[in-house]
Amino acid sequence: MAIANDLVLVHVDDKPGFYARIEDITPDVKPGWWQVKLLVLTFPLQVFTWILDDNQLEGHPFTMGGTPLQLEKLISPVEKELPPPLDAPEVPVKQAPAGSSKVVSLAERRKKQPHT
């Protein structure tokens, strides 16, 4: 289920429509429904508040004013690259073959350069 700060792709008419970040989810007066505040990542930025149920927050399709909509929770590629937790067993790093390109860490490079 999508939660606050998640990025979502909103499908409109079964096609990708726009990206948004869920800013807040608060209970609606109707039990089982939620007021979902979306920061719509368009130019200019917009804020929508939609009233959705659990299924719609989980990505099931729904309609609004007769228009088919669906929220798709996105996983950041940065999250996929996070290092393993400290208590996880260490995986040996493979050495690059001789003559291959070297990957340079910009963060490490900045640490080594004197500040001007």
Backbone atoms as SQL, in Angstrom:
CREATE TABLE atoms (id INTEGER PRIMARY KEY, chain TEXT, resi INTEGER, resn TEXT, atom TEXT, x REAL, y REAL, z REAL);
INSERT INTO atoms VALUES
  (1, 'A', 1, 'MET', 'N', 0.838, -1.176, 0.000),
  (2, 'A', 1, 'MET', 'CA', 0.000, 0.000, 0.000),
  (3, 'A', 1, 'MET', 'C', 0.887, 1.244, 0.000),
  (4, 'A', 2, 'ALA', 'N', 0.465, 2.239, -0.724),
  (5, 'A', 2, 'ALA', 'CA', 1.204, 3.496, -0.774),
  (6, 'A', 2, 'ALA', 'C', 1.042, 4.237, 0.558),
  (7, 'A', 3, 'ILE', 'N', 2.125, 4.894, 0.987),
  (8, 'A', 3, 'ILE', 'CA', 2.115, 5.656, 2.235),
  (9, 'A', 3, 'ILE', 'C', 2.678, 7.052, 1.977),
  (10, 'A', 4, 'ALA', 'N', 2.657, 7.896, 3.002),
  (11, 'A', 4, 'ALA', 'CA', 3.169, 9.256, 2.860),
  (12, 'A', 4, 'ALA', 'C', 4.613, 9.233, 2.374),
  (13, 'A', 5, 'ASN', 'N', 4.948, 10.157, 1.505),
  (14, 'A', 5, 'ASN', 'CA', 6.255, 10.345, 0.866),
  (15, 'A', 5, 'ASN', 'C', 6.541, 9.372, -0.268),
  (16, 'A', 6, 'ASP', 'N', 5.639, 8.449, -0.553),
  (17, 'A', 6, 'ASP', 'CA', 5.833, 7.560, -1.704),
  (18, 'A', 6, 'ASP', 'C', 5.612, 8.339, -2.998),
  (19, 'A', 7, 'LEU', 'N', 6.368, 7.959, -4.018),
  (20, 'A', 7, 'LEU', 'CA', 6.146, 8.486, -5.361),
  (21, 'A', 7, 'LEU', 'C', 5.202, 7.541, -6.082),
  (22, 'A', 8, 'VAL', 'N', 4.247, 8.107, -6.817),
  (23, 'A', 8, 'VAL', 'CA', 3.301, 7.297, -7.568),
  (24, 'A', 8, 'VAL', 'C', 3.205, 7.819, -8.993),
  (25, 'A', 9, 'LEU', 'N', 2.907, 6.898, -9.883),
  (26, 'A', 9, 'LEU', 'CA', 2.562, 7.251, -11.250),
  (27, 'A', 9, 'LEU', 'C', 1.055, 7.095, -11.346),
  (28, 'A', 10, 'VAL', 'N', 0.366, 8.151, -11.742),
  (29, 'A', 10, 'VAL', 'CA', -1.085, 8.098, -11.862),
  (30, 'A', 10, 'VAL', 'C', -1.420, 7.804, -13.315),
  (31, 'A', 11, 'HIS', 'N', -2.090, 6.686, -13.527),
  (32, 'A', 11, 'HIS', 'CA', -2.528, 6.308, -14.867),
  (33, 'A', 11, 'HIS', 'C', -3.908, 6.922, -15.101),
  (34, 'A', 12, 'VAL', 'N', -4.072, 7.570, -16.246),
  (35, 'A', 12, 'VAL', 'CA', -5.336, 8.193, -16.625),
  (36, 'A', 12, 'VAL', 'C', -5.766, 7.558, -17.938),
  (37, 'A', 13, 'ASP', 'N', -6.981, 7.035, -17.983),
  (38, 'A', 13, 'ASP', 'CA', -7.479, 6.336, -19.176),
  (39, 'A', 13, 'ASP', 'C', -6.534, 5.214, -19.596),
  (40, 'A', 14, 'ASP', 'N', -6.014, 4.474, -18.614),
  (41, 'A', 14, 'ASP', 'CA', -5.135, 3.315, -18.831),
  (42, 'A', 14, 'ASP', 'C', -3.806, 3.670, -19.491),
  (43, 'A', 15, 'LYS', 'N', -3.382, 4.948, -19.376),
  (44, 'A', 15, 'LYS', 'CA', -2.081, 5.390, -19.892),
  (45, 'A', 15, 'LYS', 'C', -1.385, 6.189, -18.795),
  (46, 'A', 16, 'PRO', 'N', -0.043, 6.188, -18.765),
  (47, 'A', 16, 'PRO', 'CA', 0.649, 7.024, -17.783),
  (48, 'A', 16, 'PRO', 'C', 0.214, 8.482, -17.930),
  (49, 'A', 17, 'GLY', 'N', -0.191, 9.094, -16.811),
  (50, 'A', 17, 'GLY', 'CA', -0.681, 10.469, -16.862),
  (51, 'A', 17, 'GLY', 'C', 0.273, 11.466, -16.229),
  (52, 'A', 18, 'PHE', 'N', 0.619, 11.249, -14.948),
  (53, 'A', 18, 'PHE', 'CA', 1.499, 12.176, -14.255),
  (54, 'A', 18, 'PHE', 'C', 2.069, 11.508, -13.017),
  (55, 'A', 19, 'TYR', 'N', 3.172, 12.107, -12.535),
  (56, 'A', 19, 'TYR', 'CA', 3.804, 11.652, -11.301),
  (57, 'A', 19, 'TYR', 'C', 3.318, 12.522, -10.147),
  (58, 'A', 20, 'ALA', 'N', 3.288, 11.924, -8.959),
  (59, 'A', 20, 'ALA', 'CA', 2.916, 12.681, -7.766),
  (60, 'A', 20, 'ALA', 'C', 3.614, 12.062, -6.563),
  (61, 'A', 21, 'ARG', 'N', 3.744, 12.878, -5.524),
  (62, 'A', 21, 'ARG', 'CA', 4.240, 12.374, -4.247),
  (63, 'A', 21, 'ARG', 'C', 3.098, 12.468, -3.252),
  (64, 'A', 22, 'ILE', 'N', 2.902, 11.401, -2.492),
  (65, 'A', 22, 'ILE', 'CA', 1.865, 11.415, -1.470),
  (66, 'A', 22, 'ILE', 'C', 2.395, 12.226, -0.296),
  (67, 'A', 23, 'GLU', 'N', 1.744, 13.337, -0.033),
  (68, 'A', 23, 'GLU', 'CA', 2.162, 14.234, 1.044),
  (69, 'A', 23, 'GLU', 'C', 1.602, 13.794, 2.389),
  (70, 'A', 24, 'ASP', 'N', 0.343, 13.367, 2.398),
  (71, 'A', 24, 'ASP', 'CA', -0.303, 13.030, 3.657),
  (72, 'A', 24, 'ASP', 'C', -1.482, 12.105, 3.393),
  (73, 'A', 25, 'ILE', 'N', -1.766, 11.246, 4.344),
  (74, 'A', 25, 'ILE', 'CA', -2.943, 10.381, 4.290),
  (75, 'A', 25, 'ILE', 'C', -3.625, 10.497, 5.646),
  (76, 'A', 26, 'THR', 'N', -4.857, 10.990, 5.635),
  (77, 'A', 26, 'THR', 'CA', -5.606, 11.133, 6.879),
  (78, 'A', 26, 'THR', 'C', -6.952, 10.430, 6.731),
  (79, 'A', 27, 'PRO', 'N', -7.487, 9.919, 7.843),
  (80, 'A', 27, 'PRO', 'CA', -8.787, 9.241, 7.759),
  (81, 'A', 27, 'PRO', 'C', -9.884, 10.205, 7.300),
  (82, 'A', 28, 'ASP', 'N', -10.768, 9.710, 6.470),
  (83, 'A', 28, 'ASP', 'CA', -11.932, 10.470, 6.037),
  (84, 'A', 28, 'ASP', 'C', -13.048, 10.232, 7.051),
  (85, 'A', 29, 'VAL', 'N', -14.111, 11.026, 6.973),
  (86, 'A', 29, 'VAL', 'CA', -15.236, 10.817, 7.883),
  (87, 'A', 29, 'VAL', 'C', -15.941, 9.493, 7.598),
  (88, 'A', 30, 'LYS', 'N', -15.848, 9.031, 6.367),
  (89, 'A', 30, 'LYS', 'CA', -16.449, 7.752, 5.979),
  (90, 'A', 30, 'LYS', 'C', -15.475, 6.633, 6.335),
  (91, 'A', 31, 'PRO', 'N', -15.873, 5.679, 7.174),
  (92, 'A', 31, 'PRO', 'CA', -14.952, 4.603, 7.580),
  (93, 'A', 31, 'PRO', 'C', -14.401, 3.826, 6.375),
  (94, 'A', 32, 'GLY', 'N', -13.097, 3.513, 6.439),
  (95, 'A', 32, 'GLY', 'CA', -12.445, 2.755, 5.368),
  (96, 'A', 32, 'GLY', 'C', -11.959, 3.608, 4.214),
  (97, 'A', 33, 'TRP', 'N', -12.147, 4.920, 4.300),
  (98, 'A', 33, 'TRP', 'CA', -11.726, 5.834, 3.254),
  (99, 'A', 33, 'TRP', 'C', -10.704, 6.801, 3.812),
  (100, 'A', 34, 'TRP', 'N', -9.860, 7.329, 2.930),
  (101, 'A', 34, 'TRP', 'CA', -8.735, 8.178, 3.324),
  (102, 'A', 34, 'TRP', 'C', -8.693, 9.433, 2.471),
  (103, 'A', 35, 'GLN', 'N', -8.324, 10.557, 3.074),
  (104, 'A', 35, 'GLN', 'CA', -8.054, 11.777, 2.324),
  (105, 'A', 35, 'GLN', 'C', -6.564, 11.758, 1.993),
  (106, 'A', 36, 'VAL', 'N', -6.261, 11.651, 0.715),
  (107, 'A', 36, 'VAL', 'CA', -4.888, 11.494, 0.245),
  (108, 'A', 36, 'VAL', 'C', -4.469, 12.799, -0.437),
  (109, 'A', 37, 'LYS', 'N', -3.488, 13.459, 0.158),
  (110, 'A', 37, 'LYS', 'CA', -2.982, 14.722, -0.381),
  (111, 'A', 37, 'LYS', 'C', -1.810, 14.412, -1.301),
  (112, 'A', 38, 'LEU', 'N', -1.946, 14.755, -2.575),
  (113, 'A', 38, 'LEU', 'CA', -0.938, 14.472, -3.601),
  (114, 'A', 38, 'LEU', 'C', -0.272, 15.760, -4.060),
  (115, 'A', 39, 'LEU', 'N', 1.064, 15.783, -4.062),
  (116, 'A', 39, 'LEU', 'CA', 1.809, 16.863, -4.698),
  (117, 'A', 39, 'LEU', 'C', 2.053, 16.409, -6.133),
  (118, 'A', 40, 'VAL', 'N', 1.346, 17.018, -7.059),
  (119, 'A', 40, 'VAL', 'CA', 1.424, 16.621, -8.466),
  (120, 'A', 40, 'VAL', 'C', 2.640, 17.292, -9.078),
  (121, 'A', 41, 'LEU', 'N', 3.540, 16.479, -9.627),
  (122, 'A', 41, 'LEU', 'CA', 4.822, 16.961, -10.134),
  (123, 'A', 41, 'LEU', 'C', 4.676, 17.429, -11.586),
  (124, 'A', 42, 'THR', 'N', 3.984, 18.546, -11.727),
  (125, 'A', 42, 'THR', 'CA', 3.797, 19.187, -13.023),
  (126, 'A', 42, 'THR', 'C', 4.329, 20.604, -12.903),
  (127, 'A', 43, 'PHE', 'N', 4.297, 21.319, -14.004),
  (128, 'A', 43, 'PHE', 'CA', 4.708, 22.720, -13.951),
  (129, 'A', 43, 'PHE', 'C', 3.506, 23.568, -14.271),
  (130, 'A', 44, 'PRO', 'N', 3.003, 24.398, -13.382),
  (131, 'A', 44, 'PRO', 'CA', 3.461, 24.560, -12.002),
  (132, 'A', 44, 'PRO', 'C', 3.002, 23.388, -11.131),
  (133, 'A', 45, 'LEU', 'N', 3.653, 23.250, -9.966),
  (134, 'A', 45, 'LEU', 'CA', 3.256, 22.211, -9.028),
  (135, 'A', 45, 'LEU', 'C', 1.804, 22.428, -8.609),
  (136, 'A', 46, 'GLN', 'N', 1.095, 21.307, -8.385),
  (137, 'A', 46, 'GLN', 'CA', -0.292, 21.382, -7.947),
  (138, 'A', 46, 'GLN', 'C', -0.479, 20.439, -6.769),
  (139, 'A', 47, 'VAL', 'N', -1.467, 20.703, -5.958),
  (140, 'A', 47, 'VAL', 'CA', -1.807, 19.824, -4.851),
  (141, 'A', 47, 'VAL', 'C', -3.258, 19.393, -5.025),
  (142, 'A', 48, 'PHE', 'N', -3.463, 18.059, -5.047),
  (143, 'A', 48, 'PHE', 'CA', -4.807, 17.486, -5.122),
  (144, 'A', 48, 'PHE', 'C', -5.064, 16.761, -3.810),
  (145, 'A', 49, 'THR', 'N', -6.302, 16.730, -3.376),
  (146, 'A', 49, 'THR', 'CA', -6.699, 15.853, -2.288),
  (147, 'A', 49, 'THR', 'C', -7.805, 14.961, -2.819),
  (148, 'A', 50, 'TRP', 'N', -7.507, 13.664, -2.859),
  (149, 'A', 50, 'TRP', 'CA', -8.464, 12.677, -3.332),
  (150, 'A', 50, 'TRP', 'C', -8.910, 11.836, -2.153),
  (151, 'A', 51, 'ILE', 'N', -10.160, 11.418, -2.172),
  (152, 'A', 51, 'ILE', 'CA', -10.672, 10.504, -1.155),
  (153, 'A', 51, 'ILE', 'C', -10.666, 9.112, -1.768),
  (154, 'A', 52, 'LEU', 'N', -9.807, 8.245, -1.195),
  (155, 'A', 52, 'LEU', 'CA', -9.586, 6.905, -1.740),
  (156, 'A', 52, 'LEU', 'C', -9.779, 5.866, -0.649),
  (157, 'A', 53, 'ASP', 'N', -10.054, 4.629, -1.074),
  (158, 'A', 53, 'ASP', 'CA', -10.141, 3.534, -0.105),
  (159, 'A', 53, 'ASP', 'C', -8.851, 2.714, -0.139),
  (160, 'A', 54, 'ASP', 'N', -8.771, 1.702, 0.715),
  (161, 'A', 54, 'ASP', 'CA', -7.552, 0.886, 0.805),
  (162, 'A', 54, 'ASP', 'C', -7.177, 0.255, -0.531),
  (163, 'A', 55, 'ASN', 'N', -8.164, -0.289, -1.245),
  (164, 'A', 55, 'ASN', 'CA', -7.880, -0.946, -2.525),
  (165, 'A', 55, 'ASN', 'C', -7.271, 0.021, -3.533),
  (166, 'A', 56, 'GLN', 'N', -7.788, 1.229, -3.577),
  (167, 'A', 56, 'GLN', 'CA', -7.268, 2.217, -4.523),
  (168, 'A', 56, 'GLN', 'C', -5.845, 2.623, -4.159),
  (169, 'A', 57, 'LEU', 'N', -5.535, 2.697, -2.851),
  (170, 'A', 57, 'LEU', 'CA', -4.165, 2.990, -2.413),
  (171, 'A', 57, 'LEU', 'C', -3.230, 1.829, -2.713),
  (172, 'A', 58, 'GLU', 'N', -3.773, 0.618, -2.830),
  (173, 'A', 58, 'GLU', 'CA', -2.957, -0.562, -3.156),
  (174, 'A', 58, 'GLU', 'C', -2.734, -0.705, -4.650),
  (175, 'A', 59, 'GLY', 'N', -3.333, 0.171, -5.456),
  (176, 'A', 59, 'GLY', 'CA', -3.082, 0.140, -6.893),
  (177, 'A', 59, 'GLY', 'C', -4.198, -0.428, -7.736),
  (178, 'A', 60, 'HIS', 'N', -5.346, -0.734, -7.127),
  (179, 'A', 60, 'HIS', 'CA', -6.472, -1.222, -7.922),
  (180, 'A', 60, 'HIS', 'C', -7.087, -0.071, -8.710),
  (181, 'A', 61, 'PRO', 'N', -7.551, -0.338, -9.928),
  (182, 'A', 61, 'PRO', 'CA', -8.145, 0.723, -10.752),
  (183, 'A', 61, 'PRO', 'C', -9.461, 1.232, -10.149),
  (184, 'A', 62, 'PHE', 'N', -9.758, 2.501, -10.450),
  (185, 'A', 62, 'PHE', 'CA', -11.017, 3.102, -10.015),
  (186, 'A', 62, 'PHE', 'C', -11.378, 4.189, -11.017),
  (187, 'A', 63, 'THR', 'N', -12.553, 4.751, -10.862),
  (188, 'A', 63, 'THR', 'CA', -12.947, 5.850, -11.747),
  (189, 'A', 63, 'THR', 'C', -13.251, 7.079, -10.910),
  (190, 'A', 64, 'MET', 'N', -13.037, 8.239, -11.508),
  (191, 'A', 64, 'MET', 'CA', -13.364, 9.505, -10.878),
  (192, 'A', 64, 'MET', 'C', -14.013, 10.366, -11.954),
  (193, 'A', 65, 'GLY', 'N', -15.281, 10.671, -11.769),
  (194, 'A', 65, 'GLY', 'CA', -16.010, 11.427, -12.790),
  (195, 'A', 65, 'GLY', 'C', -16.087, 10.675, -14.107),
  (196, 'A', 66, 'GLY', 'N', -16.082, 9.347, -14.036),
  (197, 'A', 66, 'GLY', 'CA', -16.153, 8.524, -15.240),
  (198, 'A', 66, 'GLY', 'C', -14.806, 8.270, -15.905),
  (199, 'A', 67, 'THR', 'N', -13.732, 8.869, -15.387),
  (200, 'A', 67, 'THR', 'CA', -12.393, 8.685, -15.959),
  (201, 'A', 67, 'THR', 'C', -11.661, 7.573, -15.214),
  (202, 'A', 68, 'PRO', 'N', -11.185, 6.536, -15.933),
  (203, 'A', 68, 'PRO', 'CA', -10.425, 5.470, -15.269),
  (204, 'A', 68, 'PRO', 'C', -9.086, 5.993, -14.750),
  (205, 'A', 69, 'LEU', 'N', -8.786, 5.686, -13.478),
  (206, 'A', 69, 'LEU', 'CA', -7.541, 6.087, -12.837),
  (207, 'A', 69, 'LEU', 'C', -6.935, 4.901, -12.107),
  (208, 'A', 70, 'GLN', 'N', -5.639, 4.980, -11.861),
  (209, 'A', 70, 'GLN', 'CA', -4.945, 3.949, -11.087),
  (210, 'A', 70, 'GLN', 'C', -3.643, 4.538, -10.566),
  (211, 'A', 71, 'LEU', 'N', -3.342, 4.255, -9.288),
  (212, 'A', 71, 'LEU', 'CA', -2.075, 4.680, -8.696),
  (213, 'A', 71, 'LEU', 'C', -1.092, 3.522, -8.772),
  (214, 'A', 72, 'GLU', 'N', 0.101, 3.785, -9.257),
  (215, 'A', 72, 'GLU', 'CA', 1.173, 2.787, -9.288),
  (216, 'A', 72, 'GLU', 'C', 2.316, 3.303, -8.423),
  (217, 'A', 73, 'LYS', 'N', 2.579, 2.603, -7.319),
  (218, 'A', 73, 'LYS', 'CA', 3.674, 2.994, -6.437),
  (219, 'A', 73, 'LYS', 'C', 4.992, 2.762, -7.167),
  (220, 'A', 74, 'LEU', 'N', 5.887, 3.756, -7.109),
  (221, 'A', 74, 'LEU', 'CA', 7.176, 3.655, -7.782),
  (222, 'A', 74, 'LEU', 'C', 8.272, 3.366, -6.768),
  (223, 'A', 75, 'ILE', 'N', 9.250, 2.594, -7.179),
  (224, 'A', 75, 'ILE', 'CA', 10.418, 2.315, -6.359),
  (225, 'A', 75, 'ILE', 'C', 11.588, 3.074, -6.967),
  (226, 'A', 76, 'SER', 'N', 12.218, 3.907, -6.171),
  (227, 'A', 76, 'SER', 'CA', 13.345, 4.694, -6.646),
  (228, 'A', 76, 'SER', 'C', 14.510, 3.786, -7.003),
  (229, 'A', 77, 'PRO', 'N', 15.191, 4.045, -8.123),
  (230, 'A', 77, 'PRO', 'CA', 16.371, 3.245, -8.445),
  (231, 'A', 77, 'PRO', 'C', 17.454, 3.405, -7.389),
  (232, 'A', 78, 'VAL', 'N', 17.452, 4.516, -6.669),
  (233, 'A', 78, 'VAL', 'CA', 18.433, 4.730, -5.606),
  (234, 'A', 78, 'VAL', 'C', 18.211, 3.712, -4.488),
  (235, 'A', 79, 'GLU', 'N', 16.949, 3.431, -4.159),
  (236, 'A', 79, 'GLU', 'CA', 16.640, 2.444, -3.120),
  (237, 'A', 79, 'GLU', 'C', 17.121, 1.057, -3.521),
  (238, 'A', 80, 'LYS', 'N', 17.080, 0.757, -4.805),
  (239, 'A', 80, 'LYS', 'CA', 17.528, -0.549, -5.274),
  (240, 'A', 80, 'LYS', 'C', 19.034, -0.712, -5.112),
  (241, 'A', 81, 'GLU', 'N', 19.773, 0.403, -5.068),
  (242, 'A', 81, 'GLU', 'CA', 21.233, 0.362, -5.005),
  (243, 'A', 81, 'GLU', 'C', 21.777, 0.546, -3.602),
  (244, 'A', 82, 'LEU', 'N', 20.906, 0.660, -2.592),
  (245, 'A', 82, 'LEU', 'CA', 21.371, 0.879, -1.230),
  (246, 'A', 82, 'LEU', 'C', 22.272, -0.265, -0.780),
  (247, 'A', 83, 'PRO', 'N', 23.288, 0.035, 0.016),
  (248, 'A', 83, 'PRO', 'CA', 24.164, -1.025, 0.507),
  (249, 'A', 83, 'PRO', 'C', 23.402, -1.935, 1.469),
  (250, 'A', 84, 'PRO', 'N', 23.879, -3.176, 1.631),
  (251, 'A', 84, 'PRO', 'CA', 23.205, -4.083, 2.554),
  (252, 'A', 84, 'PRO', 'C', 23.330, -3.572, 3.981),
  (253, 'A', 85, 'PRO', 'N', 22.421, -3.972, 4.856),
  (254, 'A', 85, 'PRO', 'CA', 22.511, -3.544, 6.251),
  (255, 'A', 85, 'PRO', 'C', 23.833, -3.981, 6.871),
  (256, 'A', 86, 'LEU', 'N', 24.248, -3.266, 7.921),
  (257, 'A', 86, 'LEU', 'CA', 25.535, -3.543, 8.558),
  (258, 'A', 86, 'LEU', 'C', 25.628, -4.959, 9.102),
  (259, 'A', 87, 'ASP', 'N', 24.510, -5.541, 9.509),
  (260, 'A', 87, 'ASP', 'CA', 24.548, -6.891, 10.067),
  (261, 'A', 87, 'ASP', 'C', 24.483, -7.987, 9.000),
  (262, 'A', 88, 'ALA', 'N', 24.364, -7.593, 7.712),
  (263, 'A', 88, 'ALA', 'CA', 24.323, -8.573, 6.631),
  (264, 'A', 88, 'ALA', 'C', 25.735, -9.077, 6.346),
  (265, 'A', 89, 'PRO', 'N', 25.871, -10.337, 5.936),
  (266, 'A', 89, 'PRO', 'CA', 27.211, -10.841, 5.608),
  (267, 'A', 89, 'PRO', 'C', 27.791, -10.084, 4.420),
  (268, 'A', 90, 'GLU', 'N', 29.086, -9.837, 4.480),
  (269, 'A', 90, 'GLU', 'CA', 29.745, -9.073, 3.423),
  (270, 'A', 90, 'GLU', 'C', 29.946, -9.953, 2.192),
  (271, 'A', 91, 'VAL', 'N', 29.636, -9.383, 1.039),
  (272, 'A', 91, 'VAL', 'CA', 29.789, -10.085, -0.231),
  (273, 'A', 91, 'VAL', 'C', 31.104, -9.633, -0.840),
  (274, 'A', 92, 'PRO', 'N', 31.961, -10.576, -1.259),
  (275, 'A', 92, 'PRO', 'CA', 33.237, -10.154, -1.840),
  (276, 'A', 92, 'PRO', 'C', 33.025, -9.345, -3.118),
  (277, 'A', 93, 'VAL', 'N', 33.871, -8.334, -3.309),
  (278, 'A', 93, 'VAL', 'CA', 33.793, -7.478, -4.479),
  (279, 'A', 93, 'VAL', 'C', 34.681, -8.063, -5.560),
  (280, 'A', 94, 'LYS', 'N', 34.125, -8.159, -6.762),
  (281, 'A', 94, 'LYS', 'CA', 34.908, -8.679, -7.882),
  (282, 'A', 94, 'LYS', 'C', 35.828, -7.585, -8.398),
  (283, 'A', 95, 'GLN', 'N', 37.041, -7.932, -8.693),
  (284, 'A', 95, 'GLN', 'CA', 38.002, -6.985, -9.252),
  (285, 'A', 95, 'GLN', 'C', 37.763, -6.871, -10.757),
  (286, 'A', 96, 'ALA', 'N', 37.876, -5.646, -11.254),
  (287, 'A', 96, 'ALA', 'CA', 37.710, -5.424, -12.688),
  (288, 'A', 96, 'ALA', 'C', 38.921, -5.978, -13.422),
  (289, 'A', 97, 'PRO', 'N', 38.720, -6.550, -14.604),
  (290, 'A', 97, 'PRO', 'CA', 39.849, -7.065, -15.369),
  (291, 'A', 97, 'PRO', 'C', 40.795, -5.938, -15.785),
  (292, 'A', 98, 'ALA', 'N', 42.047, -6.299, -15.964),
  (293, 'A', 98, 'ALA', 'CA', 43.064, -5.314, -16.352),
  (294, 'A', 98, 'ALA', 'C', 42.657, -4.644, -17.653),
  (295, 'A', 99, 'GLY', 'N', 42.897, -3.339, -17.722),
  (296, 'A', 99, 'GLY', 'CA', 42.598, -2.594, -18.942),
  (297, 'A', 99, 'GLY', 'C', 41.155, -2.126, -19.026),
  (298, 'A', 100, 'SER', 'N', 40.334, -2.438, -18.008),
  (299, 'A', 100, 'SER', 'CA', 38.939, -1.995, -18.065),
  (300, 'A', 100, 'SER', 'C', 38.819, -0.586, -17.497),
  (301, 'A', 101, 'SER', 'N', 37.688, 0.032, -17.719),
  (302, 'A', 101, 'SER', 'CA', 37.455, 1.389, -17.228),
  (303, 'A', 101, 'SER', 'C', 37.349, 1.386, -15.715),
  (304, 'A', 102, 'LYS', 'N', 37.803, 2.476, -15.115),
  (305, 'A', 102, 'LYS', 'CA', 37.760, 2.611, -13.669),
  (306, 'A', 102, 'LYS', 'C', 36.590, 3.514, -13.289),
  (307, 'A', 103, 'VAL', 'N', 35.844, 3.124, -12.267),
  (308, 'A', 103, 'VAL', 'CA', 34.749, 3.945, -11.769),
  (309, 'A', 103, 'VAL', 'C', 35.304, 4.844, -10.680),
  (310, 'A', 104, 'VAL', 'N', 35.067, 6.141, -10.806),
  (311, 'A', 104, 'VAL', 'CA', 35.582, 7.108, -9.854),
  (312, 'A', 104, 'VAL', 'C', 34.409, 7.631, -9.031),
  (313, 'A', 105, 'SER', 'N', 34.542, 7.596, -7.710),
  (314, 'A', 105, 'SER', 'CA', 33.522, 8.121, -6.815),
  (315, 'A', 105, 'SER', 'C', 33.699, 9.629, -6.695),
  (316, 'A', 106, 'LEU', 'N', 32.688, 10.374, -7.110),
  (317, 'A', 106, 'LEU', 'CA', 32.771, 11.829, -7.009),
  (318, 'A', 106, 'LEU', 'C', 32.752, 12.275, -5.556),
  (319, 'A', 107, 'ALA', 'N', 32.029, 11.550, -4.703),
  (320, 'A', 107, 'ALA', 'CA', 31.992, 11.902, -3.290),
  (321, 'A', 107, 'ALA', 'C', 33.382, 11.776, -2.674),
  (322, 'A', 108, 'GLU', 'N', 34.103, 10.687, -2.987),
  (323, 'A', 108, 'GLU', 'CA', 35.460, 10.511, -2.467),
  (324, 'A', 108, 'GLU', 'C', 36.404, 11.551, -3.056),
  (325, 'A', 109, 'ARG', 'N', 36.218, 11.872, -4.315),
  (326, 'A', 109, 'ARG', 'CA', 37.075, 12.860, -4.972),
  (327, 'A', 109, 'ARG', 'C', 36.908, 14.230, -4.331),
  (328, 'A', 110, 'ARG', 'N', 35.673, 14.594, -3.988),
  (329, 'A', 110, 'ARG', 'CA', 35.431, 15.894, -3.353),
  (330, 'A', 110, 'ARG', 'C', 36.094, 15.952, -1.982),
  (331, 'A', 111, 'LYS', 'N', 36.096, 14.829, -1.256),
  (332, 'A', 111, 'LYS', 'CA', 36.716, 14.792, 0.071),
  (333, 'A', 111, 'LYS', 'C', 38.209, 15.057, -0.014),
  (334, 'A', 112, 'LYS', 'N', 38.842, 14.589, -1.086),
  (335, 'A', 112, 'LYS', 'CA', 40.293, 14.690, -1.222),
  (336, 'A', 112, 'LYS', 'C', 40.736, 16.062, -1.712),
  (337, 'A', 113, 'GLN', 'N', 39.859, 16.808, -2.411),
  (338, 'A', 113, 'GLN', 'CA', 40.238, 18.100, -2.963),
  (339, 'A', 113, 'GLN', 'C', 40.201, 19.159, -1.867),
  (340, 'A', 114, 'PRO', 'N', 41.217, 20.056, -1.858),
  (341, 'A', 114, 'PRO', 'CA', 41.202, 21.146, -0.881),
  (342, 'A', 114, 'PRO', 'C', 40.097, 22.138, -1.227),
  (343, 'A', 115, 'HIS', 'N', 39.494, 22.707, -0.208),
  (344, 'A', 115, 'HIS', 'CA', 38.433, 23.690, -0.421),
  (345, 'A', 115, 'HIS', 'C', 39.063, 25.018, -0.825),
  (346, 'A', 116, 'THR', 'N', 38.510, 25.633, -1.864),
  (347, 'A', 116, 'THR', 'CA', 39.034, 26.917, -2.339),
  (348, 'A', 116, 'THR', 'C', 38.064, 28.027, -2.078);
